[in-house]
């Protein structure tokens, strides 16, 4: 394979000079794994420690991977209830993504990053958020608008989030074609790709929990709530049905779709859904009584697991030693634990139900990227093989030293790309209940274990009270907002 690749020993001095420059100038994750950079801040959030978002990952947010660090900053701000800071960080992320997507001509800096990716490792590539990450960016930005009392702004973001799901599908297909084109250009055989793909079979169980990485029922559910709150039941019904196509077993989704189908006079849909969900003909469908309001609980539990590295030395085709380094998830997938929501003194207890397996979406996204990762690795291996062979031939007296130096460089420079949005929740769950107008005390208990979190919620007639609950580690962060209310925001309560 090395003879077929377009490299020559004449370029070895320039190549080594370029590698030396890149090793000193490239991004911060080139030789330091991304999870190690972000881990301390996730630990702080998990212990309930307040973070100064302006100082968090400040220098990293200005670098070539700034979009990813700003995603982390925005999510950390939102977790601790600093929705204005989260909104600013996500707005910056959206701007950076749009700029990158709109670039018609690759800049010299971007081109250099791509060269580095072929010669060093994938960490040298400018980070581009995966489809599921882009969807969540707009999803969480919609939440920031909701907690600012801006239903119109939230409506814009949920529409962008839902449109991004379709865009992500087309982008994924385009990336596969680019990888295939690169393989054909560099004469990388499909058999070699399939052989390495088998090494990722351990992620199949987690990846199979979702159909793909970019369809998100949680986002469709949030948009349905926003549409209902703004008096648009038709669009709400459409998005609840889309969410049901992705997550058909969620009871709250089923009841919302049934309720709106009946109120909109869609009798054929109503009969179809009753049959589909195997519900009795006289199933009680929720009806909002006069003077009552809706409590909607959005529960986000934990953090997505980080990627890990699999790395081992291999002999290069042209002589010398190289390395194979791939990202992987060593993650035994398990169903999420619900949040128990009780009303003390009433004997009423409900539980949230899963609506998005974000961890499985992250695993699936990596599985979808594996062909491109493998092809880039094989091309890189060929380049390093040529460099090793050229070093061994360059000078008889220096051959051993040069060969050893190149071998060391080949092994050290090959690191797996472990970058991903790590502060996303492990899973998302929802609950909905119609309650009389007034104040209600709720007792929240995660997984049915540990101490209960007490929170008082305000229910207003004809309004939605959105309760945003985020549990990370030992900390439970609780905030609430009454949608469409005159004041816009009702302050949250609860221990942080």
N, C-alpha and C positions, 0 to 999 in steps of 0.2 A: 504494500500500500504506500510505503514511503516514497518509492520511485515515481508513483503516479501523481503525488501531490506536488503543487507548483511551489517548490522551495529550492534553494540552491545554497551551497556552502559559501558562495561568493558574498552572500548577504549576512553571514554569521556575525562579523564584527558589529554591523549596524543593528542586527537583531539583539545581540547581547546588550548593546548600549540602550536600546529601547526598553528592554526588560528591566535594566537597572533604574532607568528613569521612572518607569511605571511603578516599580516596587516602592519608590519613595514618594510618588505624587498621586497615586490612585486613591480611591475612596477609603473610608475608615473601615469598611467591612471586607476589604481585600484579603487581609491576613488575620483579622479578629472577627470571630463569628458574631452575627447580628444578635442572637439571643443573649449573649454575654453583655452586649451594649445596653439592651433594654431591660434585662432581668431585674436590676436593682430598683427601677422605678415601678415595675409590676409588683415587686415584693412590698414596696412602700404602700401602694394602693391596697394590697391584700391585708395589710395590718391596720388600715384606717388612717395612715399618716397623710396629712395634707401636703400636697406638692405645690411648689411655686412654678406654675406652668411656663412662665416667661424664662425661667432659668433651666427648665428641664430640657435636656438634649439640645441646648441652644446652638452650639457650634455645629452639631450634626444636621440640624434643620436648615443650615445654610449651605450644606454640601451638595454633592451630585445626587445623593439619595434623599434630599430634603423632603420630597413628597411623602416618603414612608415615615420619616421621623415626625412630620407634622400630623400625619394620621394618628400616630401614637399619642402625641401631645393633645390632639383634639379629643381623643377617646378618654384619656386620663382626666382631662378637664371635665368632661361630661360625667364621668363616674363620680367625681367628688362634688357634682352639682354646680360647677362653674360653667353654665351653659353659654354665657357670652364669650368666654375664652375658647370654648369648644367651637363655637360658630366661627370665630376668627381663624382658627387653625384649619378648619375644614374648608373655609372659603379660600385660603391660601392653597390648600391641596387641590381643590377643584381648578383653580387658576393654573397651577403648574401642570396638571394633567392635560388641560385644554391646550396649553402652549405646546407641550410635547406632541400631542395628537395632531395639531394644526401645522406643524413644521413640514413644509413641502420639500425643503432641501436640508439634508443632514449637515449639521455644523461640523467644523473641524474637530471640536471637542468630542462630539458624539461619535464621529468616525474613529477617533483615537480610542474611545471606550470600547467600540466593537472590535478593533484590532487587539486590544488587551484581552477581550473575552476569548478570542481564538488562541492567544498565546499564553495567557496566565490561567484564569478561571472565570466562571460565570459571574463572580462578584464584581468584576470590572465592568459589566454591562450596567448601563443606567437602569435603575429600578422602574418598572412599569407595573402599577397595581393590577392584580388579577381581576377577572370579571366580578367575582363575588365580593371582592374588596371595594370595587367601584360602586356596586349596588349599595353596600353598607355605608359608604361615604355619604351618599345622598339620603339614605334612610336616617342616619344619625343626625344629619344636618336638618332634616325635617323635624326631628325631636327638638333640636335647639330652637327652631322657629316656634314650635308649639309652646315651649316654656317661656318664650318671649311674648306669648299671646298673639302671634301672627299666623292665623290660619291660612291666609293667602300664600305667604312664603312657604309654609309647610306643604301646601298643595302643589306648588311648583316643584319642590324637591322630591315628593313621592312620585310625581309624573316622570321626573328625570330618572329616578331609581328604577321604575318599571320599564322605561325605555332602554335603560342600560342593560337589562336582562337580555333583550333581543340583540342589542349591539354586541354584548359579550359573546353570544353564540357565533355571530358572524366573524368577530375578531379571532375567536379560537380556531375557526376553520381556516382563516387566513394565515395564522401562525403555523399551522400544520403544513400548509402549502409552502411557506417560506423555508421551513425545515427540510421538506422533501427536495426543494430546489437546491438548497445548499448541499444536501447529500449527493444529488446527481452531479453537481459541479465538481465536488471533491472526490467523487467516485467511491462513496461509502455504500457498501452493500446492505440491502434490506435484511439479509440473514444475520449480519453482525448486530444490527439494531434490535431485532427480535431476540437474539441470544441474551443481550443485556437487559431487555425488558423483563425477562423472566425473574431477574433478581428483585423486582419490586412486587412480586406476587403477595408478599406478606401484608401489603396495604389493602388487599382486595376486599376484606371484610368490612373495614371502615368505609371505604369508597362506595361500596354497594348500598350503603344506607341512604344514598341520594342518587337521583337519576343523572344529575350533572352538577357542576360546581356553581352555576350562575342563576338557576331558578330559585327564587326566595319567597316562600309563602308568607314569611313574617312581614316582608315589605308590602306585599299585596294586602295583608290584613291591616297594616297601619294606614295605607292609603284608603281602604274602605272606611275606617273610622273617621279619617279626615273628611271624606266625602259626605258621610252621614252628618258630621258636625256642621258642615256648611250647607246642609239641606239638599244634597244631590244623591238621593237613594238609588237612582239608576246606575250611576258610575260606581257607587259603593257595591251594589249587587254584582256588577261585572267583575270587580276585583276580588270579592269574596269567592266567586266561582273559580277564578284563576287560582286563588290560594288553595281551594279544595282540590283542584286538579293535581296540585303538587303534594298536598298533605290531606288526603281524604278522610283520615281517621280522627281528626280533631273535632270534638263534640261542639265546641263553641263556634267553630266555622260552620258546621252543619246547621246549627240553629239559626245563626245569622242569615245564612243563605235561604233557609226555609222561611224565616220571618219576612224577609224582603220579597221573596217570590210571591208570598201570599198578599202582602200589602200592595204590590205592583200588579197584581192580577195575572201573574204568570202561572196559570194552573197546570199547564203541561209540564213546565219545569218542576213545579211542586210535586206532581205525581212521580216524575222521573227520579227526583232526589229521594223521596220516601222509599221507592223501590230499591234504589241504589244503596241507601244506607240501612235497608232492612228495618224500617221503622213501621210501627203499627199505623193503621189508617187514621186513628184518632189521636195521634201523638200531639201533646200540648206544645204549641208554638208560642214562644214568648211574645207578650204584648206589653208595650209600655203604658202603664196606667197614668192617668192625669196626676200631676204633682210628683211624679217619680223621675229619677235620673238614672244614668248608666255609669256603673263603675267598670272601668277597663284596666286590668292589671297587665303590664308588660314586664315580664321577668326574664332577666339575662343572668345566666349563672356561669361563673368561672371565666377562665381564659382559654383560648384555643391552644392546643399543645404546640411546642416549638418543633421545627424540623431538627433532625440529627444527621450527623455525617457518617457515611460508610466509606472507609478509605483503606486501600491496600496496595502494595507495590506490585508492578508488573514489568516483565521484560519488554522493551520496545522492539518493533520489527527491524529497525536498522542498527540495533545494538544499543547497549546501555540500559538504564533502569528508569522507569517512569512511575506514575501512580494513577489509580482510579479512585475518584472521590465523587460520591453522589449524595444528594439529600434524600432523606427517607423519614417516614413517621413510624416510630416503634410505639404504636398506640393501640392497646386492646380496647376497641370501641364498646361502650356500654350505654344503654338507654339513660336519658337524663332523669334526675330526681325532681319531683314536683315541689312547688311551693304551696304549703297549706295556708289557706286564708279563712280564718274563723272570725265570727262575730260573738265575742263573749257575752253570755247571758241570753243568747237567742237560740243556742243549740245548732246554729247554722255553720257548716264548714264546707268549703269548696277547695278544689286544688287546680293549679294551673296545668295546662296540657302543652306538650311540645308542639312547636310550629316550625322550627328550623334547627337542624343538626349542623351547626356551623363548623364543628370539628370535622365532620364527615365531608363538608363542602371543601375545607382546606385540603384534606387528603385527596379528594377527587381532583381538585385543581392541579395538585402535583402530579397525579397520575396522567392527567391530560397533557401535561408539559413534558412528560418523560421522553417521548420521541425526539423533541428538539434538544433536550439536555444531552441525550446519548449521542446525537449526531455532532453537536458541538464538541463533546468530549473526544469522539473518534477523530475528528479533524485536528483537534489540539494534540492528540497523541501522535498523529502523523507528523505534525510540525516539530514536535519535541524529538521524535525519532531522527528526523533529518539533522537537527541541531546536535544531537548526541553523536551521530555518525561523522558529521563534519568536524566536531571537536577532536574525535579520535584520529582523524586523518590530518589535522591541521599542522602538527609539528611533532616529529618523532620524540624529541626530548620532553616536550610538554604534553604529550598525548594523554598520559595517565592523569596528570593534574587537571588538564582541561576536561577530560572525560568525567573525572570524579566531580568537578565543579558543576558540570551540566547535569549529571545524574542527581546531585543534591538539589539543584534548582528545579529539576523536573518534579521531584517528590514534594518539595516544600511549597512550590507555587500552585500545586493542584489542590484546591480546597473547594468543598461543596458550597453551593449557594444556599444559605439557610434563611434568607430574608423572606419575611411575610409579616402581615399586620398582626402582631401578637396580642394586642389588648382587645381584640374582638372577643365576644363571649363564646364559651364552649357550646352553648345552646341557647335558644330563645323559646319562651313559653308564654301563653296568654290565658287569661280568664276574664269572663264578663258576667255581670250580674246587675239586674234592675233593682234599685233600692229606693225607699221613700226619701223625699227631700229632707235634709237635715244633716246632722253630724253623726257619724258612726265610728265606733272604735273597732279596729281590726287587729287581729293577732296573727302575725306572719311567722311561719316556721319552715325553714328550708329542709327538705328531705324528711320531714316528720321527726327530726331529731334536734337536740340542742335547745337553748333558750329561745323563747318567742320574742319577736320584735313587735312592739305595740305602736300603732299609728292611728291617728284620728283623721278621717277623710270627710270632706264636705261634699254633699250631694245636692245639686240644684235641679229643680224641675225642668225637664226637657233638655238638659245639658249632659255632657260627658265629663266625668272626672277620670283623668288619666293618672294612674299610679305607676310610676317608673321605679322598679326595684332591681338593683344590681347587686349581686353577691359575688365578692371576690375574696377568697381566703376566709378569714374570720370576720370580715367587715361586710355589713349589709347597708347599702346606700339607698335611701328611700326619698323620692320627691313626688309631688303631685301638682296637677294643674287642672283647672276647670276650663274646658274648651268652650269658646264663644261667650264667656262670662264678661260682664262689664269691666272688671279689673284685669282680666287676662290671665293672672297667675294667682294661685293659692299656694302659700308657702308650705313646703313639706315639713314633716316631723319625723322623728325616729332617731335612734342612736346611730352614729356613724362609726 
